Amino acid sequence: MEESRTTAGSSPGGRDRAQAEPEQVRRTIDEAFAAAGSGGFVHAVDIDSGVQFEYGADNPVLLASVFKIPVLVELYARSDEGTVDLSSRLQVQETGRSPGPTGLSVMLDPVDVSLRDLAYWMMSVSDNAATDVLCDLLGIDAINTRMSSLGLKEVRLEGNCQDIYDAFDEELGGADVLHLSGMEAERLRASRVLHIPSATRGTPRSITTLLSMIWRDQAASAEACAAMRRILGLQVWPHRLRSGFPDDTVAVAGKTGTMPFVRNEVGVVEYPDGGRYAVAVFTCPDSLAYANPPADAVIGTVARAAVDHIRATQPTG
């Protein structure tokens, strides 16, 4: 069982409400993860009051494609600084693209595209080729430096998407890196890209902090943060987090992350009453199956439990 608790931020009277999580919420999350055949870690925070829910929130986790959010932040911060023109165009050749199941990775011809549209592809369909074009332009070290400057030293990129695939290819003897579900589990678990500290990593709390900064216009300029919020709201696979918030009046923006034994989603949930909550759910299912509906659904289940509890602790009147 993971440690879980609620703490108060800057909201009036919050300190008086700080207390151990009710056993019912703890059981809900424990049982949900167990039923899905997965472990997991959760952090959720009210972006405005700071009231938060913690369930292994400071545990180091594999980011998988969640690392594309720091890439997005670096791109827009550099635009603010005048060193990157988001409307400038690149021609991405058909050869040498990073593998992946979507976007430029599967297109057959050269593509002429702006930097901001590369960012859209990176976030909306998790396009690995678009991501690596931006990583090459911006530099991994610069992205890590930006995260540190924002106080997020726990967020650390160890390479781009191609680096991950190269590591799998090297360690697994030329296996099809896009179809690893038939691999021997223990052999796959030994890969360095699935082990902290050699893998791209963060913590649930560090990612909700980054999301909160984007929603509070603190990660870059107000204009840049608004553009990032728009892109995060255009993800075409919102089913993991959204499954916990099916009401059309509730807006959900986010980013998934998927690797062997890793299934994540992080995002922001916004209610019509003005409540807005950054949520990060990082799971580690036992199954290697790419299609794993229970592991997808548990993300929405535990996210909803966390947000419901936060909303229940808010002052009324």
Beta strands, then each sheet from edge to edge (+ up, - down):
strand 1: 4-7
strand 2: 19-20
strand 3: 38-46
strand 4: 52-55
strand 5: 61-62
strand 6: 89-92
strand 7: 111-114
strand 8: 201-202
strand 9: 251-259
strand 10: 262-270
strand 11: 276-285
sheet 1: 2+ 1- 4+ 3- 11+ 10- 9+
sheet 2: 5+ 8-
sheet 3: 6+ 7-
end
